[in-house]
Amino acid sequence: MAIHRKASVDDGAMAGTADYVVSQLTSSRRKDIQDKDVVALYIPKLQRSERDSLVETIERVVVLIYDNLQRVNELQLEQLVDSLTPKVPPPASAIREAQMVAKARAAVIKSAEWLTAADIAKNAGSKSSNPNAQTSKWKRDKKIFVIAPGDGIERFPGYGLDEDHKPYPALAEVIRILGDKDGWGLAYWFGSANSFLSGRTPQELLASEPGQVIAAAKDAAEGIQHG
């Protein structure tokens, strides 16, 4: 006797003997699938319970695959529409602000010597295979700050290093005092004329008058707190 799984006309999968499956596919009740593609699996030596469980699993997997394909198609369409949609230009105020920031960064870069980790290692005569090791530790310990210009390479302020190519202790103190500033913020502060320093810049005096630079940083921090 043929063993088969009873299947309704709406089932997405069926199982049984080859004769049974063929009869179902050619049945007048299944005209809706007679012109569709059909995938048949031949798996010998399965118990009926195992076969039925396998069919149910295949049905679930097929539904999941179909849903995922639908989502992928929708995502691709959305991405295509996005690529063809004209981009909204930024407001004039944002453009002006970006121009001001770019101008300020250009001034900072021109105002001092900015060194890479490799530059510092070379100047110090280091033979380490990893020139970033020392500067990375300085950064972690907040003994020095960095900026990353358009090329994405981190650079360290040359004025922050002493004759032994190590950060001035006063630099770490300023970084601590002005803790709310990032690398660019610190670079702006060090490179800007400071009224507390009679119009001179902190980077000019860091080596010769570190106490004054620290005092200027405290004055700036107090101004921010009370401002």
KAGIWO-V193939 format. One record per residue. N is the residue number from 1. SS is DSSP state (~ for helix, > for strand, _ for the rest). D_FIRST is the distance of its C-alpha to the first C-alpha in Angstrom with 2 decimals. Layout:
{{N & SS & D_FIRST} {N & SS & D_FIRST}}
This chain:
{{1 & _ & 0.00} {2 & _ & 3.78} {3 & _ & 6.33} {4 & > & 9.54} {5 & _ & 12.96} {6 & _ & 14.40} {7 & _ & 17.43} {8 & _ & 20.51} {9 & _ & 22.37} {10 & _ & 24.95} {11 & _ & 22.92} {12 & _ & 24.34} {13 & _ & 21.25} {14 & _ & 17.49} {15 & _ & 14.68} {16 & > & 11.04} {17 & _ & 9.74} {18 & ~ & 12.61} {19 & ~ & 11.36} {20 & ~ & 10.93} {21 & ~ & 14.35} {22 & ~ & 15.96} {23 & ~ & 15.05} {24 & ~ & 16.55} {25 & ~ & 19.54} {26 & ~ & 20.27} {27 & _ & 19.70} {28 & ~ & 22.94} {29 & ~ & 22.74} {30 & ~ & 23.02} {31 & ~ & 26.06} {32 & ~ & 27.93} {33 & ~ & 26.23} {34 & _ & 25.94} {35 & _ & 29.37} {36 & _ & 29.02} {37 & _ & 28.51} {38 & _ & 25.08} {39 & _ & 24.47} {40 & _ & 21.13} {41 & _ & 20.60} {42 & _ & 18.46} {43 & _ & 18.30} {44 & _ & 16.39} {45 & _ & 15.88} {46 & _ & 15.82} {47 & _ & 14.68} {48 & ~ & 13.15} {49 & ~ & 16.65} {50 & ~ & 18.39} {51 & ~ & 16.52} {52 & ~ & 17.32} {53 & ~ & 20.84} {54 & ~ & 21.29} {55 & ~ & 20.46} {56 & ~ & 22.93} {57 & ~ & 25.48} {58 & ~ & 25.24} {59 & ~ & 25.80} {60 & ~ & 28.90} {61 & ~ & 30.21} {62 & ~ & 29.93} {63 & ~ & 31.88} {64 & ~ & 34.49} {65 & ~ & 34.94} {66 & ~ & 35.34} {67 & ~ & 37.87} {68 & ~ & 39.79} {69 & ~ & 39.97} {70 & ~ & 41.30} {71 & ~ & 43.92} {72 & ~ & 44.93} {73 & ~ & 45.40} {74 & ~ & 47.45} {75 & ~ & 49.54} {76 & ~ & 50.20} {77 & ~ & 51.28} {78 & ~ & 53.54} {79 & ~ & 55.09} {80 & ~ & 55.67} {81 & ~ & 57.34} {82 & ~ & 59.47} {83 & ~ & 60.60} {84 & ~ & 61.68} {85 & _ & 63.42} {86 & _ & 67.18} {87 & _ & 68.25} {88 & _ & 70.66} {89 & _ & 73.93} {90 & _ & 75.35} {91 & _ & 78.23} {92 & ~ & 81.75} {93 & ~ & 82.55} {94 & ~ & 79.71} {95 & ~ & 80.95} {96 & ~ & 84.49} {97 & ~ & 83.36} {98 & ~ & 81.37} {99 & ~ & 84.46} {100 & ~ & 86.63} {101 & ~ & 84.29} {102 & ~ & 84.11} {103 & ~ & 87.91} {104 & ~ & 88.33} {105 & ~ & 85.97} {106 & ~ & 87.80} {107 & ~ & 91.08} {108 & ~ & 89.72} {109 & ~ & 88.49} {110 & ~ & 91.86} {111 & ~ & 93.88} {112 & _ & 92.89} {113 & _ & 91.38} {114 & > & 87.66} {115 & > & 86.22} {116 & _ & 82.73} {117 & ~ & 81.64} {118 & ~ & 82.26} {119 & ~ & 85.77} {120 & ~ & 86.61} {121 & ~ & 85.29} {122 & ~ & 87.29} {123 & ~ & 90.46} {124 & _ & 90.15} {125 & _ & 89.75} {126 & _ & 86.36} {127 & _ & 84.44} {128 & _ & 81.19} {129 & _ & 78.02} {130 & _ & 76.97} {131 & _ & 79.74} {132 & ~ & 77.86} {133 & ~ & 77.88} {134 & ~ & 81.36} {135 & ~ & 81.24} {136 & ~ & 77.82} {137 & ~ & 79.38} {138 & ~ & 82.32} {139 & ~ & 80.01} {140 & ~ & 78.06} {141 & _ & 81.37} {142 & _ & 82.65} {143 & _ & 85.65} {144 & _ & 85.23} {145 & _ & 83.37} {146 & > & 81.78} {147 & > & 81.26} {148 & > & 78.63} {149 & _ & 80.03} {150 & _ & 78.01} {151 & _ & 76.93} {152 & _ & 75.14} {153 & _ & 77.12} {154 & > & 78.65} {155 & > & 82.43} {156 & > & 84.91} {157 & > & 88.43} {158 & ~ & 91.02} {159 & ~ & 93.63} {160 & ~ & 91.54} {161 & > & 92.10} {162 & _ & 95.25} {163 & _ & 96.98} {164 & _ & 94.47} {165 & _ & 91.62} {166 & _ & 90.46} {167 & > & 90.09} {168 & _ & 93.22} {169 & ~ & 92.85} {170 & ~ & 94.10} {171 & ~ & 91.12} {172 & ~ & 88.70} {173 & ~ & 90.89} {174 & ~ & 90.85} {175 & ~ & 87.05} {176 & ~ & 86.87} {177 & ~ & 89.32} {178 & _ & 87.65} {179 & _ & 84.18} {180 & _ & 82.85} {181 & _ & 83.42} {182 & _ & 80.93} {183 & ~ & 82.04} {184 & ~ & 83.24} {185 & ~ & 84.96} {186 & ~ & 86.87} {187 & ~ & 87.75} {188 & ~ & 89.18} {189 & ~ & 91.21} {190 & ~ & 92.62} {191 & ~ & 93.49} {192 & _ & 95.11} {193 & > & 98.80} {194 & _ & 99.25} {195 & ~ & 102.07} {196 & ~ & 102.14} {197 & ~ & 102.93} {198 & _ & 105.61} {199 & _ & 103.41} {200 & _ & 102.22} {201 & > & 98.55} {202 & ~ & 96.98} {203 & ~ & 95.80} {204 & ~ & 99.45} {205 & ~ & 100.54} {206 & _ & 97.59} {207 & _ & 99.23} {208 & _ & 102.86} {209 & _ & 102.66} {210 & ~ & 99.33} {211 & ~ & 100.75} {212 & ~ & 101.59} {213 & ~ & 98.14} {214 & ~ & 96.56} {215 & ~ & 98.97} {216 & ~ & 98.00} {217 & ~ & 94.34} {218 & ~ & 95.12} {219 & ~ & 97.10} {220 & ~ & 94.19} {221 & ~ & 91.75} {222 & ~ & 94.11} {223 & ~ & 94.48} {224 & ~ & 90.71} {225 & ~ & 90.51} {226 & ~ & 93.36} {227 & _ & 92.48}}
